[in-house]
Amino acid sequence: MPNITISIDDDVKKVISKRADKNFLTLREQIEDIIRQSAIRTKSGSAVANSKVDDRLVEIFSRNPRSKTSAKITKSKSKLFKASKSQEEIIIKQNKVIHYQSKKNKKLVEKALKKAGNFFNKKIDFQVVFLDTRKELDKAYSYYLKKSYKTQDYLISSTFNSDSVYILSESALAKESPQKKRSFFPSLVYEISQVYLNKLFKFSLPNWIYRGIPQIISEQKEIDGKFTEFLIETYGKGNLFYLISSLKGWKTREDFTRVFKRVLGEDFDLIWRKWSEKVTR
């Protein structure tokens, strides 16, 4: 395997190290993973995977960040924020829509909910807020981040407060985002799937799981979704859920690999490396 030397400044190193901790990787492994993911997407023709708007890793290693980003800001309970007086709110109780305004949006939510509900086989309570302008989405971000925030134009949705999905309406995409209309429904499914994860597992999850499962359900699999799907095909969905449940209280990469070994009987680093090498061939 060829050796490549990359020079980075201290600020970039801090960003990469923080990402490595979240993904249970060493600094070297995280850099290798970033380059590997870029190579996989270039090979498959897909766009760049989820990233925070201010994530410098995207600036360094990627060219075309795409829309699927999701800001999970706070777990505290609060009243649903109103980005505008005209926003449409759809309230769901135990997977039943109990409040809505537009029949079209109600049907879209029910259709998306069915996909997520079939995967998790659970009933939950949450809400979906449809917005008409980029300015309204910026207001939602600013409110939950507790600071002024301007979203980039490829962002069309996010989940806040663990159970509230904010998304630009389907009709708003043409004027508020370069995203195509066809990206609306997968984004809605993705966000609802992350709400499920928030509600069912009330603790922080590894990023690749938090992104991977929604990618599978919304049928927009990238590196995280493909690896998660591989684990499901190999060990079963029940064992994946058991692994996630067993992660409660984890803090370090070592905690994760220990739980992975105990639950699935395999070394995570070995499984990940073999799989990633296989898909890059």
FIROKOL-657382 format. One record per residue (C-alpha): residue number from 1; x, y, z. Coordinates in Angstrom, 2 decimals. Layout:
N
{k NUM; px X; py Y; pz Z}
...
END
This chain:
281
{k 1; px 0.00; py 0.00; pz 0.00}
{k 2; px 1.51; py 3.38; pz -0.99}
{k 3; px 2.36; py 5.90; pz 1.71}
{k 4; px 1.01; py 9.45; pz 1.41}
{k 5; px 2.15; py 12.39; pz 3.53}
{k 6; px -0.43; py 15.11; pz 4.26}
{k 7; px 0.45; py 18.36; pz 6.03}
{k 8; px -2.32; py 19.90; pz 8.16}
{k 9; px -2.37; py 22.76; pz 10.65}
{k 10; px -3.25; py 22.40; pz 14.33}
{k 11; px -6.83; py 23.64; pz 13.88}
{k 12; px -7.52; py 21.04; pz 11.21}
{k 13; px -5.92; py 18.35; pz 13.36}
{k 14; px -8.26; py 19.24; pz 16.22}
{k 15; px -11.28; py 18.94; pz 13.92}
{k 16; px -10.15; py 15.57; pz 12.57}
{k 17; px -9.28; py 14.28; pz 16.05}
{k 18; px -12.74; py 15.23; pz 17.30}
{k 19; px -14.35; py 13.40; pz 14.37}
{k 20; px -12.08; py 10.39; pz 15.01}
{k 21; px -13.22; py 10.19; pz 18.64}
{k 22; px -16.88; py 10.21; pz 17.59}
{k 23; px -16.27; py 7.49; pz 15.01}
{k 24; px -14.06; py 5.36; pz 17.30}
{k 25; px -11.04; py 5.72; pz 15.05}
{k 26; px -7.45; py 6.81; pz 15.55}
{k 27; px -6.35; py 10.04; pz 13.86}
{k 28; px -4.58; py 8.05; pz 11.14}
{k 29; px -7.60; py 5.77; pz 10.61}
{k 30; px -9.95; py 8.76; pz 10.39}
{k 31; px -7.85; py 10.42; pz 7.69}
{k 32; px -7.65; py 7.11; pz 5.81}
{k 33; px -11.44; py 6.77; pz 6.14}
{k 34; px -12.06; py 10.28; pz 4.78}
{k 35; px -9.90; py 9.58; pz 1.73}
{k 36; px -11.45; py 6.11; pz 1.31}
{k 37; px -14.99; py 7.53; pz 1.45}
{k 38; px -14.07; py 10.14; pz -1.15}
{k 39; px -12.66; py 7.41; pz -3.39}
{k 40; px -15.78; py 5.26; pz -2.98}
{k 41; px -18.09; py 8.14; pz -3.86}
{k 42; px -15.98; py 9.10; pz -6.86}
{k 43; px -16.05; py 5.49; pz -8.03}
{k 44; px -19.80; py 5.14; pz -7.54}
{k 45; px -20.64; py 8.62; pz -8.83}
{k 46; px -22.45; py 9.59; pz -5.60}
{k 47; px -22.16; py 12.90; pz -3.81}
{k 48; px -20.41; py 13.69; pz -0.56}
{k 49; px -21.98; py 12.24; pz 2.57}
{k 50; px -23.49; py 14.06; pz 5.55}
{k 51; px -21.42; py 16.77; pz 7.14}
{k 52; px -21.98; py 19.78; pz 9.30}
{k 53; px -22.03; py 23.07; pz 7.46}
{k 54; px -18.92; py 24.31; pz 9.25}
{k 55; px -17.04; py 21.02; pz 9.05}
{k 56; px -13.58; py 21.82; pz 7.68}
{k 57; px -13.07; py 18.20; pz 6.70}
{k 58; px -15.51; py 18.75; pz 3.85}
{k 59; px -13.56; py 21.79; pz 2.72}
{k 60; px -10.27; py 19.86; pz 2.74}
{k 61; px -11.15; py 16.48; pz 1.31}
{k 62; px -14.41; py 16.96; pz -0.62}
{k 63; px -15.75; py 19.11; pz -3.43}
{k 64; px -19.51; py 18.76; pz -3.66}
{k 65; px -21.21; py 18.53; pz -0.25}
{k 66; px -24.81; py 17.35; pz -0.58}
{k 67; px -28.03; py 18.05; pz 1.28}
{k 68; px -28.27; py 15.28; pz 3.81}
{k 69; px -27.03; py 17.00; pz 6.87}
{k 70; px -28.92; py 16.94; pz 10.12}
{k 71; px -28.21; py 19.05; pz 13.19}
{k 72; px -29.03; py 17.23; pz 16.38}
{k 73; px -28.70; py 20.16; pz 18.72}
{k 74; px -30.35; py 19.61; pz 22.09}
{k 75; px -32.23; py 16.95; pz 24.01}
{k 76; px -34.12; py 19.36; pz 26.25}
{k 77; px -37.90; py 19.63; pz 26.06}
{k 78; px -39.33; py 22.92; pz 24.88}
{k 79; px -42.32; py 24.35; pz 23.09}
{k 80; px -42.27; py 23.88; pz 19.33}
{k 81; px -40.52; py 26.89; pz 17.81}
{k 82; px -42.50; py 28.91; pz 15.28}
{k 83; px -40.27; py 30.06; pz 12.44}
{k 84; px -43.27; py 31.81; pz 10.88}
{k 85; px -46.97; py 32.27; pz 11.48}
{k 86; px -47.75; py 30.40; pz 8.29}
{k 87; px -45.66; py 27.29; pz 8.96}
{k 88; px -47.55; py 24.01; pz 8.73}
{k 89; px -47.29; py 21.69; pz 11.70}
{k 90; px -48.19; py 18.01; pz 11.57}
{k 91; px -48.51; py 16.29; pz 14.94}
{k 92; px -48.06; py 12.52; pz 15.23}
{k 93; px -49.10; py 10.45; pz 18.27}
{k 94; px -48.25; py 6.76; pz 18.32}
{k 95; px -47.72; py 6.87; pz 14.54}
{k 96; px -51.14; py 8.44; pz 13.93}
{k 97; px -51.44; py 11.92; pz 12.41}
{k 98; px -53.73; py 13.79; pz 14.80}
{k 99; px -53.25; py 17.33; pz 13.49}
{k 100; px -52.57; py 18.62; pz 9.99}
{k 101; px -53.55; py 21.35; pz 7.53}
{k 102; px -52.63; py 20.08; pz 4.09}
{k 103; px -53.87; py 16.67; pz 2.98}
{k 104; px -50.94; py 16.42; pz 0.60}
{k 105; px -48.37; py 16.89; pz 3.36}
{k 106; px -50.31; py 14.56; pz 5.64}
{k 107; px -50.06; py 11.81; pz 3.02}
{k 108; px -46.34; py 12.47; pz 2.55}
{k 109; px -45.71; py 12.19; pz 6.30}
{k 110; px -47.80; py 9.03; pz 6.56}
{k 111; px -45.93; py 7.46; pz 3.65}
{k 112; px -42.54; py 8.37; pz 5.16}
{k 113; px -43.66; py 7.23; pz 8.59}
{k 114; px -44.70; py 3.86; pz 7.19}
{k 115; px -41.19; py 3.26; pz 5.83}
{k 116; px -39.53; py 4.13; pz 9.13}
{k 117; px -42.17; py 2.38; pz 11.21}
{k 118; px -41.78; py -0.85; pz 9.25}
{k 119; px -38.04; py -0.84; pz 9.93}
{k 120; px -38.24; py -0.13; pz 13.66}
{k 121; px -41.61; py -1.79; pz 14.33}
{k 122; px -42.35; py 0.78; pz 17.05}
{k 123; px -44.80; py 3.63; pz 17.57}
{k 124; px -43.62; py 7.09; pz 18.61}
{k 125; px -44.77; py 10.70; pz 19.07}
{k 126; px -43.19; py 13.57; pz 17.14}
{k 127; px -43.96; py 16.53; pz 14.88}
{k 128; px -43.02; py 17.72; pz 11.41}
{k 129; px -42.86; py 21.41; pz 10.50}
{k 130; px -43.05; py 22.43; pz 6.84}
{k 131; px -41.36; py 25.74; pz 6.00}
{k 132; px -41.71; py 27.93; pz 2.91}
{k 133; px -38.47; py 29.89; pz 2.88}
{k 134; px -34.75; py 29.57; pz 3.59}
{k 135; px -35.11; py 32.42; pz 6.07}
{k 136; px -37.54; py 30.34; pz 8.14}
{k 137; px -35.11; py 27.41; pz 8.20}
{k 138; px -32.35; py 29.79; pz 9.30}
{k 139; px -34.58; py 30.98; pz 12.14}
{k 140; px -35.13; py 27.41; pz 13.31}
{k 141; px -31.40; py 26.70; pz 13.28}
{k 142; px -30.66; py 29.96; pz 15.10}
{k 143; px -33.29; py 29.25; pz 17.74}
{k 144; px -32.08; py 25.76; pz 18.59}
{k 145; px -28.37; py 26.57; pz 18.24}
{k 146; px -28.92; py 29.66; pz 20.39}
{k 147; px -26.91; py 31.81; pz 18.00}
{k 148; px -27.38; py 33.48; pz 14.64}
{k 149; px -27.03; py 30.87; pz 11.91}
{k 150; px -27.37; py 30.90; pz 8.14}
{k 151; px -27.81; py 27.56; pz 6.41}
{k 152; px -26.12; py 26.73; pz 3.14}
{k 153; px -28.42; py 26.32; pz 0.17}
{k 154; px -28.06; py 22.52; pz -0.09}
{k 155; px -29.56; py 22.10; pz 3.39}
{k 156; px -33.30; py 21.48; pz 3.33}
{k 157; px -34.09; py 19.78; pz 6.64}
{k 158; px -32.98; py 18.95; pz 10.16}
{k 159; px -34.18; py 17.38; pz 13.39}
{k 160; px -34.18; py 19.50; pz 16.53}
{k 161; px -35.07; py 18.91; pz 20.16}
{k 162; px -34.84; py 15.14; pz 19.41}
{k 163; px -38.40; py 14.92; pz 18.08}
{k 164; px -39.12; py 17.89; pz 15.81}
{k 165; px -38.42; py 17.73; pz 12.07}
{k 166; px -38.10; py 21.05; pz 10.23}
{k 167; px -38.09; py 20.77; pz 6.45}
{k 168; px -38.56; py 23.05; pz 3.48}
{k 169; px -41.83; py 22.21; pz 1.78}
{k 170; px -41.73; py 20.35; pz -1.50}
{k 171; px -42.98; py 23.44; pz -3.34}
{k 172; px -40.23; py 25.62; pz -1.78}
{k 173; px -37.30; py 23.57; pz -3.07}
{k 174; px -37.17; py 25.13; pz -6.54}
{k 175; px -36.68; py 28.66; pz -5.23}
{k 176; px -34.85; py 27.96; pz -1.95}
{k 177; px -32.39; py 25.18; pz -2.79}
{k 178; px -30.49; py 23.62; pz -5.70}
{k 179; px -31.85; py 20.28; pz -4.53}
{k 180; px -34.18; py 18.59; pz -6.97}
{k 181; px -37.79; py 17.95; pz -6.05}
{k 182; px -37.07; py 14.23; pz -5.89}
{k 183; px -34.79; py 14.81; pz -2.88}
{k 184; px -37.69; py 15.99; pz -0.71}
{k 185; px -39.25; py 12.64; pz 0.20}
{k 186; px -35.97; py 10.81; pz 0.97}
{k 187; px -34.99; py 13.75; pz 3.19}
{k 188; px -38.30; py 13.52; pz 5.05}
{k 189; px -37.84; py 9.77; pz 5.54}
{k 190; px -34.26; py 10.31; pz 6.69}
{k 191; px -35.24; py 12.87; pz 9.35}
{k 192; px -38.14; py 10.78; pz 10.65}
{k 193; px -35.78; py 7.80; pz 10.90}
{k 194; px -33.41; py 9.86; pz 13.02}
{k 195; px -36.31; py 10.88; pz 15.24}
{k 196; px -36.93; py 7.16; pz 15.78}
{k 197; px -33.32; py 6.70; pz 16.87}
{k 198; px -33.62; py 9.68; pz 19.23}
{k 199; px -36.82; py 8.33; pz 20.79}
{k 200; px -35.82; py 4.65; pz 21.04}
{k 201; px -32.22; py 5.15; pz 22.16}
{k 202; px -32.02; py 8.12; pz 24.47}
{k 203; px -28.25; py 8.50; pz 24.32}
{k 204; px -25.63; py 9.53; pz 21.78}
{k 205; px -24.88; py 7.00; pz 19.05}
{k 206; px -21.81; py 6.53; pz 16.86}
{k 207; px -22.18; py 8.84; pz 13.87}
{k 208; px -21.99; py 6.05; pz 11.33}
{k 209; px -24.97; py 4.29; pz 12.96}
{k 210; px -26.91; py 7.53; pz 13.40}
{k 211; px -26.50; py 8.24; pz 9.70}
{k 212; px -26.37; py 4.68; pz 8.41}
{k 213; px -29.79; py 3.43; pz 9.50}
{k 214; px -31.64; py 6.49; pz 8.11}
{k 215; px -29.69; py 6.12; pz 4.86}
{k 216; px -30.94; py 2.54; pz 4.55}
{k 217; px -34.56; py 3.43; pz 5.27}
{k 218; px -34.55; py 6.47; pz 2.95}
{k 219; px -32.85; py 4.46; pz 0.20}
{k 220; px -29.96; py 6.86; pz -0.23}
{k 221; px -27.13; py 4.65; pz 1.01}
{k 222; px -23.65; py 6.07; pz 1.15}
{k 223; px -20.64; py 4.76; pz 3.09}
{k 224; px -22.38; py 4.67; pz 6.50}
{k 225; px -25.55; py 3.12; pz 5.12}
{k 226; px -23.67; py 0.51; pz 3.11}
{k 227; px -21.60; py -0.58; pz 6.11}
{k 228; px -24.65; py -0.65; pz 8.39}
{k 229; px -26.53; py -2.70; pz 5.80}
{k 230; px -23.57; py -5.10; pz 5.66}
{k 231; px -23.81; py -5.59; pz 9.44}
{k 232; px -27.56; py -6.23; pz 9.20}
{k 233; px -27.07; py -8.76; pz 6.40}
{k 234; px -24.28; py -10.48; pz 8.33}
{k 235; px -25.58; py -10.45; pz 11.90}
{k 236; px -29.28; py -9.57; pz 11.57}
{k 237; px -31.24; py -6.43; pz 12.41}
{k 238; px -32.08; py -7.73; pz 15.88}
{k 239; px -28.41; py -8.08; pz 16.76}
{k 240; px -27.71; py -4.58; pz 15.43}
{k 241; px -30.43; py -3.19; pz 17.71}
{k 242; px -28.98; py -5.22; pz 20.58}
{k 243; px -25.56; py -3.71; pz 19.84}
{k 244; px -27.02; py -0.20; pz 19.88}
{k 245; px -28.90; py -0.83; pz 23.14}
{k 246; px -25.70; py -2.20; pz 24.71}
{k 247; px -23.86; py 1.04; pz 23.93}
{k 248; px -25.71; py 2.98; pz 26.62}
{k 249; px -23.09; py 4.70; pz 28.74}
{k 250; px -20.25; py 4.37; pz 26.23}
{k 251; px -17.76; py 7.21; pz 26.10}
{k 252; px -14.63; py 6.09; pz 24.28}
{k 253; px -13.62; py 4.18; pz 21.19}
{k 254; px -12.38; py 1.42; pz 23.47}
{k 255; px -15.85; py 1.20; pz 25.07}
{k 256; px -17.39; py 0.75; pz 21.65}
{k 257; px -14.99; py -1.91; pz 20.39}
{k 258; px -15.38; py -3.84; pz 23.64}
{k 259; px -19.18; py -3.84; pz 23.34}
{k 260; px -18.99; py -4.73; pz 19.63}
{k 261; px -16.79; py -7.73; pz 20.44}
{k 262; px -19.06; py -8.86; pz 23.28}
{k 263; px -22.30; py -8.55; pz 21.30}
{k 264; px -21.24; py -9.66; pz 17.82}
{k 265; px -18.18; py -11.71; pz 18.68}
{k 266; px -15.97; py -9.90; pz 16.18}
{k 267; px -13.22; py -7.29; pz 16.21}
{k 268; px -14.71; py -4.06; pz 14.87}
{k 269; px -11.47; py -2.70; pz 13.43}
{k 270; px -10.86; py -5.93; pz 11.52}
{k 271; px -14.43; py -6.09; pz 10.19}
{k 272; px -14.37; py -2.44; pz 9.13}
{k 273; px -11.00; py -2.68; pz 7.41}
{k 274; px -11.86; py -5.87; pz 5.51}
{k 275; px -15.21; py -4.45; pz 4.39}
{k 276; px -13.82; py -1.07; pz 3.34}
{k 277; px -10.98; py -2.66; pz 1.39}
{k 278; px -13.47; py -4.93; pz -0.36}
{k 279; px -15.78; py -2.12; pz -1.50}
{k 280; px -12.90; py 0.01; pz -2.82}
{k 281; px -11.60; py -2.69; pz -5.15}
END
